[in-house]
Each structure stands twice: as structure tokens, then as C-alpha cells.
Amino acid sequence: MLIGDVARRSGVSARMLRHYDSLGLVRPTGRSGSGYREYSSEDVQRIFHIESLRSLGLSLRDVGRALDDPGFTPSELVDDLIRQTRERIAAETELLTRLRQIDAVEPDGWEDVLQIVALLQALGSKSPGRRQRAALSSVDEGAMPVEALVEAALSESDPNVAGAIRWALAQSGEDGLALLARGLGSPVAEVRGRAVQSIAEIQNGEATVLLKEALTNPDAVVRRYAALALGARGVADTIPALIDIVAEGTNDVDAADALSALASRPALVERITAGLVDRLTDAEPPARLRLTQALADIPGPVASRALADLAQDEDRAVALTASYILQVRRS
């Protein structure tokens, strides 16, 4: 079979077949009556083998070794091809994400595109300071894609940078809430925590709804941040959760502040006081002390009577704390 016929039947161009010939990968082994070199059926089969191996990403050099070197085993090479393919997919996925982010902003011209790219590069910088500046400047520039901010918020570990990103996201209003809501269901605990903190920064009705839903999240950290945020927004249903936070001792000061703010509403004072007193009953000594301290900022005679009882408590730390609070209240 002459080279033209092989090219038509195999789909490999005559130019590539000549290249294979020059590399010694596949050389026509026959001759026609006119002296032209002809490919045998074995040669054609080898061409198909070459194309099959090339489709896996092997270089022509490795293809030749695979076909001609009996000691050449595929395991190491295949593992390397898997690694290279994963890296290529990751790079292509990153490029696709960046293009979508740019498209979402609907730039008017190439200057806008360059500005967006510069902000995205800064947001992905290894320098925390540069990432922070990018987040802060994105609000003034008005060019940072919300999707990029959400992605950064869910992955940022530096607390200062994370605070700047959450602030920038809050300025975008509801645009990033749907993406942040997905973060609440992440299998990674850190991502869930960052998602709920970011939602807590957004002061609108849709964010409040998401935070209320987060009160039943299986993750205790998510529930805690949601309760703190809702308490600060005056949501009375968070009172039991806030009392639990005080007792548990993580973010207890923030929870006590939220209870104090809620207690500015007279209708909630007795409810908060009763909840704190009830929680004192079976609490361990450190928790009882924190619950006693939380009563300090709850106004009204019910809280004062509870503190008077606690001033006689068997736990000396609790008794002294309650006595001091009473003295301050009376003065």
C-alpha cells in the first residue's frame, strides 16, 4: 500500500507518515513493481498502534520505546501521564473560571479587562498585604467579580485578609449569597465556618433567612456564628442558643453582649433571665461563673434576685462575682 492510500485509510497525513519514517517509528518494508516503497499490513497496524499511544499523551520518543523496548514497562509512564493530565485539567479549569469571572462583570473594553485581571492576580497573590489591598480596592474600582470574592472568602486563612474580603462582599449585597450558601454545605469544616461568617457580614433580609436556616446546621461552629449574628440583629429565637454559647465558653463574651442587646427590649428580659438561671442548675463551675457574669448586663428585678441568690452560692468564685455585680447595680 502506497503512502497516499495509507494516509486516506488511516487518517494520518502523508506528511506525518514521512515524519514517522524519518524518526524510524514506522518504515515501509515493501517495494512496488515500479520501485516505490510500500506499507505492509504489519506496517499499517504499527501506525494504528502509534496513534493509539499518542492519544494517551505519549511523546513520539516514548511511543518508540513502548513498541520496541521489551523492558519498557507502562506503569511509571502512565502514572506520570496521569499527573500531567491532572495538572493540565487544573490549569484549564482555573483559566475557565477566570474567563467566566471576567465575563460576569461585562467589561466595556480591554482596559476594564486588564483591570479585572490585575485585581484577580492580586487577590490570588502569596502576599497577605496584597490580597487585603485587592479586596479593599475592589469596592472602589467596582470591577472585582463577586464569584472571585466568594472563592477568596471561602479559602482565606489570614484573619485580616479574610475580614477585608468579607467587608468587600458585604458591599456587594445579595449577589454572593447563593454561592456562600453552598459553602455552608461544604465537606470542609473551615469552609463552612468562613461561609457563615461571610453571610453574617451581609445586612439584609436574605442573609438573615440563611442565618436562621444555619441554626439547624449539623456543624456546631456554623450554628454558633449564626446565633451570634442573629442575636446582634435582634432575633429573639436565638436566646437559647446564645445562652448555650455562654455556657460552653467559646465566643461567650460576644454571646453575652448579644443577650444584653436583646434585653434592651423589656418583653425579653424575663425570658433571658429565666434561661440563664435554668442553665445554671446543672452547669459545671466554669460555666456557672460565665452565666453569672452574663446576668450583669440583664436589667430588672428578676435578674437582681437571681444574683442575690448566687451571692450565697457554694462556689466562692460565683458568690463573689454575684456580690460584686449587685454592688455595681445598686450604686
FIPA-96076 format. One record per residue (C-alpha): x, z, y; residue in three letters. Coordinates in steps of 0.1 Angstrom, whole numbers, padded with zeros to 4 digits, always signed. Layout:
// FIPA-96076
XZYAla
...
//
This chain:
// FIPA-96076
+0000+0000+0000Met
+0015-0011+0033Leu
+0018+0012+0063Ile
-0013-0002+0081Gly
-0035+0003+0051Asp
-0023+0039+0046Val
-0029+0046+0083Ala
-0065+0033+0081Arg
-0073+0052+0049Arg
-0056+0085+0056Ser
-0064+0088+0094Gly
-0027+0093+0101Val
-0014+0069+0127Ser
+0013+0044+0118Ala
+0035+0059+0145Arg
+0032+0094+0128Met
+0039+0079+0094Leu
+0071+0064+0107Arg
+0079+0098+0122His
+0074+0114+0088Tyr
+0097+0087+0073Asp
+0124+0094+0099Ser
+0123+0131+0091Leu
+0124+0125+0053Gly
+0090+0141+0048Leu
+0074+0111+0031Val
+0092+0077+0025Arg
+0076+0047+0009Pro
+0090+0043-0026Thr
+0079+0008-0034Gly
+0086-0028-0022Arg
+0061-0056-0019Ser
+0069-0092-0031Gly
+0078-0100+0005Ser
+0102-0071+0007Gly
+0080-0048+0027Tyr
+0081-0011+0019Arg
+0050+0001+0002Glu
+0035+0036-0003Tyr
+0027+0045-0039Ser
-0003+0067-0048Ser
+0020+0097-0051Glu
+0033+0089-0015Asp
-0003+0089-0002Val
-0010+0121-0020Gln
+0020+0137-0004Arg
+0007+0125+0031Ile
-0025+0144+0024Phe
-0006+0175+0014His
+0014+0173+0046Ile
-0018+0170+0067Glu
-0033+0199+0048Ser
-0004+0222+0055Leu
-0002+0211+0091Arg
-0039+0220+0095Ser
-0028+0256+0088Leu
-0004+0255+0117Gly
+0028+0250+0098Leu
+0056+0232+0116Ser
+0069+0199+0101Leu
+0101+0218+0091Arg
+0081+0244+0072Asp
+0059+0217+0057Val
+0090+0201+0042Gly
+0103+0234+0028Arg
+0069+0242+0013Ala
+0068+0208-0005Leu
+0104+0205-0016Asp
+0119+0240-0019Asp
+0108+0257-0052Pro
+0120+0290-0038Gly
+0099+0288-0007Phe
+0070+0313-0010Thr
+0040+0312+0012Pro
+0033+0349+0017Ser
+0057+0357+0045Glu
+0049+0324+0063Leu
+0012+0329+0060Val
+0014+0364+0074Asp
+0034+0351+0103Asp
+0008+0323+0109Leu
-0020+0350+0109Ile
-0001+0370+0135Arg
+0004+0339+0157Gln
-0032+0328+0153Thr
-0044+0362+0164Arg
-0022+0362+0194Glu
-0034+0328+0203Arg
-0071+0338+0199Ile
-0065+0369+0221Ala
-0048+0348+0248Ala
-0076+0322+0247Glu
-0103+0349+0248Thr
-0086+0365+0278Glu
-0085+0332+0296Leu
-0122+0325+0288Leu
-0131+0360+0301Thr
-0112+0354+0333Arg
-0128+0320+0339Leu
-0162+0335+0334Arg
-0154+0362+0358Gln
-0143+0337+0384Ile
-0174+0316+0378Asp
-0197+0346+0382Ala
-0185+0351+0418Val
-0194+0315+0426Glu
-0164+0307+0448Pro
-0168+0283+0476Asp
-0133+0269+0475Gly
-0099+0272+0460Trp
-0089+0299+0485Glu
-0116+0320+0470Asp
-0105+0313+0435Val
-0069+0323+0444Leu
-0081+0355+0460Gln
-0101+0364+0429Ile
-0072+0357+0406Val
-0049+0378+0428Ala
-0074+0407+0426Leu
-0077+0403+0388Leu
-0040+0403+0383Gln
-0036+0434+0405Ala
-0064+0452+0386Leu
-0045+0444+0353Gly
-0011+0455+0367Ser
+0010+0481+0349Lys
+0013+0499+0382Ser
-0014+0525+0388Pro
-0010+0523+0425Gly
-0015+0485+0425Arg
-0046+0489+0403Arg
-0060+0515+0426Gln
-0054+0494+0457Arg
-0070+0464+0440Ala
-0102+0484+0432Ala
-0104+0498+0467Leu
-0098+0464+0484Ser
-0123+0446+0461Ser
-0151+0462+0482Val
-0138+0449+0515Asp
-0129+0415+0500Glu
-0162+0412+0482Gly
-0146+0389+0456Ala
-0140+0412+0426Met
-0162+0402+0397Pro
-0184+0432+0386Val
-0176+0424+0350Glu
-0139+0429+0356Ala
-0146+0462+0374Leu
-0167+0474+0344Val
-0140+0464+0320Glu
-0114+0482+0340Ala
-0136+0513+0344Ala
-0141+0515+0306Leu
-0104+0511+0299Ser
-0087+0530+0327Glu
-0069+0562+0317Ser
-0053+0572+0351Asp
-0078+0596+0367Pro
-0070+0585+0403Asn
-0073+0548+0395Val
-0105+0555+0374Ala
-0120+0573+0404Gly
-0113+0543+0427Ala
-0128+0518+0402Ile
-0159+0539+0397Arg
-0163+0541+0435Trp
-0160+0503+0438Ala
-0185+0499+0410Leu
-0209+0522+0428Ala
-0208+0499+0458Gln
-0220+0470+0437Ser
-0253+0487+0430Gly
-0271+0478+0398Glu
-0250+0447+0389Asp
-0228+0465+0365Gly
-0253+0489+0349Leu
-0262+0468+0320Ala
-0226+0464+0310Leu
-0219+0501+0315Leu
-0250+0509+0293Ala
-0233+0490+0265Arg
-0203+0513+0269Gly
-0225+0543+0261Leu
-0228+0529+0226Gly
-0191+0522+0221Ser
-0175+0535+0189Pro
-0146+0548+0210Val
-0153+0583+0225Ala
-0131+0577+0256Glu
-0151+0545+0264Val
-0184+0564+0261Arg
-0171+0591+0284Gly
-0159+0566+0310Arg
-0192+0547+0308Ala
-0213+0578+0316Val
-0190+0589+0344Gln
-0193+0554+0360Ser
-0231+0554+0357Ile
-0232+0588+0373Ala
-0215+0574+0404Glu
-0243+0549+0410Ile
-0271+0565+0430Gln
-0302+0545+0422Asn
-0333+0547+0400Gly
-0320+0525+0372Glu
-0288+0547+0369Ala
-0310+0578+0367Thr
-0330+0563+0339Val
-0299+0555+0320Leu
-0286+0591+0325Leu
-0319+0606+0313Lys
-0316+0584+0281Glu
-0280+0596+0278Ala
-0292+0633+0275Leu
-0301+0625+0238Thr
-0268+0606+0231Asn
-0250+0618+0199Pro
-0219+0623+0219Asp
-0217+0658+0234Ala
-0194+0646+0262Val
-0219+0619+0272Val
-0247+0645+0272Arg
-0227+0669+0294Arg
-0218+0643+0320Tyr
-0253+0630+0321Ala
-0267+0666+0326Ala
-0243+0673+0354Leu
-0251+0641+0372Ala
-0289+0646+0368Leu
-0287+0682+0379Gly
-0270+0671+0410Ala
-0298+0647+0416Arg
-0324+0675+0413Gly
-0338+0666+0379Val
-0353+0699+0366Ala
-0354+0688+0330Asp
-0316+0693+0328Thr
-0318+0731+0333Ile
-0314+0740+0296Pro
-0285+0715+0292Ala
-0268+0729+0323Leu
-0272+0765+0310Ile
-0256+0754+0277Asp
-0227+0738+0296Ile
-0221+0771+0315Val
-0221+0790+0281Ala
-0198+0765+0264Glu
-0172+0767+0292Gly
-0164+0730+0298Thr
-0174+0720+0334Asn
-0191+0754+0337Asp
-0184+0756+0374Val
-0200+0722+0380Asp
-0230+0732+0359Ala
-0234+0765+0378Ala
-0232+0746+0411Asp
-0259+0722+0399Ala
-0281+0752+0388Leu
-0276+0767+0423Ser
-0287+0735+0439Ala
-0318+0733+0417Leu
-0325+0770+0426Ala
-0330+0760+0462Ser
-0364+0749+0451Arg
-0385+0781+0448Pro
-0406+0768+0419Ala
-0375+0766+0397Leu
-0359+0799+0405Val
-0376+0820+0378Glu
-0372+0792+0352Arg
-0334+0791+0358Ile
-0330+0829+0359Thr
-0350+0833+0326Ala
-0329+0806+0310Gly
-0297+0823+0319Leu
-0309+0857+0308Val
-0322+0844+0275Asp
-0289+0827+0268Arg
-0270+0860+0275Leu
-0287+0876+0245Thr
-0267+0860+0217Asp
-0237+0847+0237Ala
-0201+0857+0230Glu
-0183+0878+0256Pro
-0166+0849+0275Pro
-0198+0830+0276Ala
-0217+0861+0288Arg
-0193+0865+0317Leu
-0198+0829+0328Arg
-0235+0832+0326Leu
-0234+0864+0347Thr
-0213+0846+0372Gln
-0238+0817+0373Ala
-0265+0842+0383Leu
-0246+0850+0415Ala
-0260+0819+0433Asp
-0295+0822+0420Ile
-0317+0838+0447Pro
-0346+0861+0443Gly
-0356+0895+0429Pro
-0357+0883+0393Val
-0320+0874+0394Ala
-0312+0907+0411Ser
-0330+0927+0385Arg
-0311+0908+0358Ala
-0278+0915+0375Leu
-0288+0952+0378Ala
-0293+0954+0340Asp
-0260+0936+0335Leu
-0242+0961+0357Ala
-0248+0986+0329Gln
-0236+0962+0302Asp
-0213+0975+0274Glu
-0189+0947+0282Asp
-0168+0961+0310Arg
-0160+0926+0325Ala
-0197+0917+0326Val
-0207+0950+0341Ala
-0180+0949+0368Leu
-0188+0912+0376Thr
-0226+0920+0379Ala
-0219+0951+0401Ser
-0197+0931+0424Tyr
-0223+0903+0427Ile
-0250+0929+0435Leu
-0229+0944+0462Gln
-0223+0909+0478Val
-0261+0902+0476Arg
-0270+0935+0492Arg
-0245+0930+0520Ser
//
